[in-house]
């Protein structure tokens, strides 16, 4: 019986792993489709801005790749694990389980009281305590995860612009270039 339970449990675990991996692959593919659509709009916007600046200011801009590159499968997996670790809260509680006495068709079992026994194991009521893990999404933590990622990307972009443009001081210089909590610091 124990081997059967182990085999069924192993099969369920295998199915859950396969489901999770398939879901992760599909989410990664969908993200790539989303990034491709975003990059199309970014290119169109960049072209419109470049032509407007060229006409209005008579300035020729050097081409810059503004596309957003999706992570590879391994990085996507790591990002997803980080999101789950940041956004999921686990609570553990004890649960009392009571299994009532089951009917038994074995006539000897019914007579076991006469012989001093308590009935077969199948017929005795059972009670035990088990730990149950419950998970819930913490919206504030998920929001913080994404805002931090966006802030890091903006900060990286600001540093890149300063490196390309060569802006590093002079009139109006505030200090270190960066992005903190939705406010650009130049």
Secondary structure, DSSP 8 states (H G I E B T S, - for coil): -HHHHHHHHHHHHHHHHHHHHHHHHHHHHHHHHHHHHHHHHHHHHHHHHHHHHHHHH---------------HHHHHHHHHHHHHHHEEEEEEEEEEEE-------HHHHTTTTTT----TTTS-EEEEEEEEEEEE-HHHHHHHHHHHHHHHHHHHHHHHHHHH---SSTT--SS-EEETTEEE-
